[in-house]
Amino acid sequence: MEDMINIETKKEGNTCTIFVSGVVDYSTMDPFIKEIRAVERGTAEVIVNFKGLEFIDSTGIGAIINLAHEANDKQFAVKLEGMSEETNELFDMIGVFQIMQTLQSEGQ
Protein backbone atom coordinates (compact mmCIF):
# COMPACT_ATOMS: atom_id res chain seq x y z
CA MET A 1 0.00 0.00 0.00
CA GLU A 2 2.80 2.44 0.80
CA ASP A 3 3.86 2.34 -2.87
CA MET A 4 0.52 3.85 -3.87
CA ILE A 5 1.58 7.32 -2.77
CA ASN A 6 4.80 9.24 -3.19
CA ILE A 7 5.38 12.47 -1.31
CA GLU A 8 8.41 14.69 -1.71
CA THR A 9 8.92 17.94 0.15
CA LYS A 10 11.15 20.73 -1.07
CA LYS A 11 11.87 23.78 1.07
CA GLU A 12 13.18 26.97 -0.50
CA GLY A 13 13.44 29.94 1.80
CA ASN A 14 10.12 30.26 3.57
CA THR A 15 8.19 28.30 0.92
CA CYS A 16 7.53 24.58 1.27
CA THR A 17 6.38 22.59 -1.76
CA ILE A 18 4.80 19.18 -1.24
CA PHE A 19 4.78 17.06 -4.41
CA VAL A 20 2.07 14.41 -4.26
CA SER A 21 1.84 11.59 -6.76
CA GLY A 22 -0.16 8.39 -6.85
CA VAL A 23 -3.27 7.72 -4.82
CA VAL A 24 -4.46 9.85 -1.90
CA ASP A 25 -7.11 7.90 -0.04
CA TYR A 26 -7.83 6.37 3.36
CA SER A 27 -5.08 3.77 2.89
CA THR A 28 -2.33 6.30 2.08
CA MET A 29 -3.26 9.20 4.39
CA ASP A 30 -0.63 8.73 7.12
CA PRO A 31 2.40 9.99 5.15
CA PHE A 32 0.38 12.89 3.75
CA ILE A 33 -0.87 13.93 7.20
CA LYS A 34 2.69 13.70 8.57
CA GLU A 35 3.91 16.12 5.87
CA ILE A 36 1.11 18.56 6.70
CA ARG A 37 1.88 18.44 10.43
CA ALA A 38 5.61 18.85 9.76
CA VAL A 39 5.15 22.32 8.26
CA GLU A 40 7.02 24.64 10.59
CA ARG A 41 5.87 27.93 12.00
CA GLY A 42 7.52 30.71 10.07
CA THR A 43 6.73 29.10 6.73
CA ALA A 44 5.09 31.76 4.57
CA GLU A 45 3.57 29.49 1.91
CA VAL A 46 2.89 25.82 1.31
CA ILE A 47 2.39 24.72 -2.27
CA VAL A 48 0.80 21.33 -2.83
CA ASN A 49 1.66 20.09 -6.33
CA PHE A 50 -0.76 17.44 -7.60
CA LYS A 51 0.83 16.93 -11.02
CA GLY A 52 1.36 13.20 -10.40
CA LEU A 53 -1.98 12.63 -8.66
CA GLU A 54 -3.84 9.61 -10.00
CA PHE A 55 -6.77 9.52 -7.58
CA ILE A 56 -8.08 11.35 -4.51
CA ASP A 57 -11.06 10.35 -2.38
CA SER A 58 -13.03 12.19 0.30
CA THR A 59 -10.41 11.34 2.92
CA GLY A 60 -7.74 13.02 0.80
CA ILE A 61 -9.96 16.03 0.26
CA GLY A 62 -10.48 16.17 4.03
CA ALA A 63 -6.69 16.26 4.45
CA ILE A 64 -6.52 19.28 2.13
CA ILE A 65 -9.14 21.02 4.26
CA ASN A 66 -7.12 20.09 7.37
CA LEU A 67 -4.09 21.68 5.69
CA ALA A 68 -6.13 24.87 5.25
CA HIS A 69 -6.96 24.83 8.98
CA GLU A 70 -3.29 24.17 9.83
CA ALA A 71 -2.35 27.11 7.60
CA ASN A 72 -4.81 29.32 9.44
CA ASP A 73 -3.39 28.24 12.82
CA LYS A 74 0.27 28.58 11.80
CA GLN A 75 -0.37 31.62 9.58
CA PHE A 76 0.90 30.47 6.20
CA ALA A 77 -0.71 30.60 2.76
CA VAL A 78 -1.69 27.45 0.85
CA LYS A 79 -1.57 27.14 -2.91
CA LEU A 80 -2.75 24.11 -4.87
CA GLU A 81 -1.22 23.56 -8.28
CA GLY A 82 -0.77 20.95 -10.97
CA MET A 83 -4.29 19.58 -10.64
CA SER A 84 -6.01 17.87 -13.51
CA GLU A 85 -9.17 19.48 -14.83
CA GLU A 86 -11.23 16.71 -13.18
CA THR A 87 -9.62 17.26 -9.77
CA ASN A 88 -10.02 21.02 -10.10
CA GLU A 89 -13.71 20.61 -10.92
CA LEU A 90 -14.18 18.19 -8.01
CA PHE A 91 -12.53 20.59 -5.54
CA ASP A 92 -14.65 23.44 -6.90
CA MET A 93 -17.89 21.44 -6.73
CA ILE A 94 -17.24 20.31 -3.14
CA GLY A 95 -16.28 23.82 -2.06
CA VAL A 96 -12.63 23.20 -1.14
CA PHE A 97 -11.47 26.46 -2.76
CA GLN A 98 -14.19 28.44 -0.98
CA ILE A 99 -13.27 26.91 2.40
CA MET A 100 -9.58 27.66 1.80
CA GLN A 101 -10.33 31.23 0.75
CA THR A 102 -12.52 31.80 3.82
CA LEU A 103 -9.91 30.42 6.20
CA GLN A 104 -7.10 32.44 4.59
CA SER A 105 -9.11 35.66 4.80
CA GLU A 106 -9.87 34.95 8.49
CA GLY A 107 -6.17 34.48 9.21
CA GLN A 108 -5.15 37.86 7.82
C-alpha positions in Angstrom: 0.0 0.0 0.0 2.8 2.4 0.8 3.9 2.3 -2.9 0.5 3.9 -3.9 1.6 7.3 -2.8 4.8 9.2 -3.2 5.4 12.5 -1.3 8.4 14.7 -1.7 8.9 17.9 0.1 11.1 20.7 -1.1 11.9 23.8 1.1 13.2 27.0 -0.5 13.4 29.9 1.8 10.1 30.3 3.6 8.2 28.3 0.9 7.5 24.6 1.3 6.4 22.6 -1.8 4.8 19.2 -1.2 4.8 17.1 -4.4 2.1 14.4 -4.3 1.8 11.6 -6.8 -0.2 8.4 -6.9 -3.3 7.7 -4.8 -4.5 9.9 -1.9 -7.1 7.9 0.0 -7.8 6.4 3.4 -5.1 3.8 2.9 -2.3 6.3 2.1 -3.3 9.2 4.4 -0.6 8.7 7.1 2.4 10.0 5.1 0.4 12.9 3.8 -0.9 13.9 7.2 2.7 13.7 8.6 3.9 16.1 5.9 1.1 18.6 6.7 1.9 18.4 10.4 5.6 18.9 9.8 5.1 22.3 8.3 7.0 24.6 10.6 5.9 27.9 12.0 7.5 30.7 10.1 6.7 29.1 6.7 5.1 31.8 4.6 3.6 29.5 1.9 2.9 25.8 1.3 2.4 24.7 -2.3 0.8 21.3 -2.8 1.7 20.1 -6.3 -0.8 17.4 -7.6 0.8 16.9 -11.0 1.4 13.2 -10.4 -2.0 12.6 -8.7 -3.8 9.6 -10.0 -6.8 9.5 -7.6 -8.1 11.3 -4.5 -11.1 10.4 -2.4 -13.0 12.2 0.3 -10.4 11.3 2.9 -7.7 13.0 0.8 -10.0 16.0 0.3 -10.5 16.2 4.0 -6.7 16.3 4.4 -6.5 19.3 2.1 -9.1 21.0 4.3 -7.1 20.1 7.4 -4.1 21.7 5.7 -6.1 24.9 5.2 -7.0 24.8 9.0 -3.3 24.2 9.8 -2.4 27.1 7.6 -4.8 29.3 9.4 -3.4 28.2 12.8 0.3 28.6 11.8 -0.4 31.6 9.6 0.9 30.5 6.2 -0.7 30.6 2.8 -1.7 27.5 0.9 -1.6 27.1 -2.9 -2.7 24.1 -4.9 -1.2 23.6 -8.3 -0.8 21.0 -11.0 -4.3 19.6 -10.6 -6.0 17.9 -13.5 -9.2 19.5 -14.8 -11.2 16.7 -13.2 -9.6 17.3 -9.8 -10.0 21.0 -10.1 -13.7 20.6 -10.9 -14.2 18.2 -8.0 -12.5 20.6 -5.5 -14.6 23.4 -6.9 -17.9 21.4 -6.7 -17.2 20.3 -3.1 -16.3 23.8 -2.1 -12.6 23.2 -1.1 -11.5 26.5 -2.8 -14.2 28.4 -1.0 -13.3 26.9 2.4 -9.6 27.7 1.8 -10.3 31.2 0.8 -12.5 31.8 3.8 -9.9 30.4 6.2 -7.1 32.4 4.6 -9.1 35.7 4.8 -9.9 35.0 8.5 -6.2 34.5 9.2 -5.2 37.9 7.8 
